[in-house]
């Protein structure tokens, strides 16, 4: 997808769900993390990050069986080639949570830049606020390796981010990357409430 096509898709979606906040985040990473991202990037044109608000107002978190003990985060998933951002958000919500959702707001576009020495790699996260409308909270894609769910009020997403930023050294850069949308959600949603 060209830069022009990407911007046109963002603007079109913004007419339905509001103009997203635009952020750029530079993360200095180690060689192993950088190499992992160079393998991942060709298979995805970015990811959707899902802030799923349950009917009680809390937000869905999940954990995976290979994460360090106690690690939770909001769901996310890759955007397939040729797939629209909103279609990816709905597909990932169904696969990872089993919940039926409706998009309330296109919250943010975060353009990450991973840097290792002089090398750099861009990766985009598209953050959506979704509202649960039905379904049962359960995994529908066993390949995701999700081993548990929890939920927290909006304000506690900052504590989730803090925990992600304090993961062991081999998980540190991943934790910093994953923490960013949690902090952004608290900033933007507390601002608008």
N, C-alpha and C positions, 0 to 999 in steps of 0.2 A: 504494500500500500504506500502510495506517495504521501509526502507531507501535505500536499494540497487536498488529497482525498481524505486524509485523517482530519484535517481542520474542518472540511465540509461536513463530515459525519458528526463531529463535536458540535458544530453550530446547529445542525439539523436536530440533534437530540436535545440541545439546549432550548429550542423553541417549545419542546414538550415538557421538559423537566427543570428548566431554569439553567442559567449560565453557571458552569462549574468554576470553582476557584482554581486558578492555575498556579502550580508551584514547581520549582526545580529543586532537587535534592542531590547534592554530591556526596557520595560515600566512598571513602578510601578503604579499600579492601585488600586482603592478602591474596597471594597467588592462587591458592586453592579455590577461594570464593570466586575470583575473577574467571578462572578456567571453567568452573561450574556454570557461570552465567553465559560464557561463550558457547557452551553446549546447549543450553536451554533456549537461548534467544532465537535461533533459526526455526524452532518449532512453534513459536508463538509471536504474535504481533503486539503482545502486551498481556496484561491481566486485568480482570475485574476484581474489585474488593467489595465485599458484600456486608453492609451494615444493616442487618435484618432486625427490625424492631418487632418484638413479639406483641401479642395482644395486651400483655400486662405492662408494656412500655420498656421492658428490658431488651438487651441486645444479645444475640446468639454468639457464643464462643464455641470453639471445638479444639480438641487435642488429637494428635496422631500417635500411633504406637511406637514411633521411632524418635519422637521429641524427647528432650530431657524431661525428667519427672516434673509434673506440675505446670508444664508449659501449655498455655491456651492462647488463642487468638481468634479474630473474626475470620470467617471463611473467605477464600479467594480462589481464583482459577484462571487458567490460560484462555486466551481468545483464539479460537481456531481460524485458520486461513479462510477468508471469505465470510466469516461470521460477523454480524453486527455487534456492537457493544452491548446493547440491551438484550439481544438474543443470548449472548454469552452470560450475562448476569442471571437471566431466568434459568438457563440450562444448569449453570453451576449451583444455583440455589436449590434446584430440584435434586441434582445428583448428590450434593453434600449434606443437605438437611431434610429433604423430603417435603419441605414446606411449600405451599402455594404463596406467592408473593406478588405485590404490585409495586412498581417503582414510584417513589414519592419525589425523589430529587436526585439530579445528577450533581453530586456534591463536589467532586474535585477531579482534576487531572494532575497527576504527579509524574513529572519527567525525572526519573532517576538517572544519575550518571555514576556508574561504577568505575573507579580509577584504581589502577595498580601501576606504580611507577609512572611511565609516560603513556601507558595504554588506557583507553577509555571505551566504555560501552554504554549505550543508552537503553533504557527500558521504561515503558510507560505503565502506570497503574491508573485505572479509571475507577473512581470510588462512587458507589451508589448507595443511597438510603432507600431501603426496601421495607415494606410493611407486610407482615404476615396476614394472610386472609383465610388460611385453612391448612389442612394437611396434618401430618404427625411428624414430629421431630425425630428423624431416623435417617441413617445413611442409605442411599440408593445405589452407590457405586463403591463396591468393596475394594477397588484398586486405590481409593483415596486413603485407606488405612486409618480412617477416623475411629478413635476408640472411646470417645466420650464427648458429651456436650455439657455446657453450663450457660448461664446467662447473668448479665450484670446490668445495672442502671448505667446510663450514659456517663456520668461522672467517674465511674470506676474504670472506664476504658483507659484513663490516664495511668492508673495503677497497673493495668495489663501491659501498657507500653513500657513502664518502668521495669517490670519483670523481664520483658523481652530484651531490654537493653542491658540486663545483668546476667545473661546466660553465660555458660562456660566458654572459654576461649575458642573452641572449635565451632561454636554456634554464635559467637558474638556478632559477626557482620550480618548474618542472616537475621538475628534478633533486632539489630538496628534498622535494617530494611523493613522488617515486619512491624516495628513499633510506630513508624511514621504515620500511617493512616489512622491509627488509634488516637494519637495526639491531635491530628488534624480534625478528626470527627468531633472530639470534645471542643476544640476551638470553634469550629464552624457551627455546630449544632447548639452549643450553649449560647453563642452569640445571637442566634436567631430565635431562641425561645423566650 
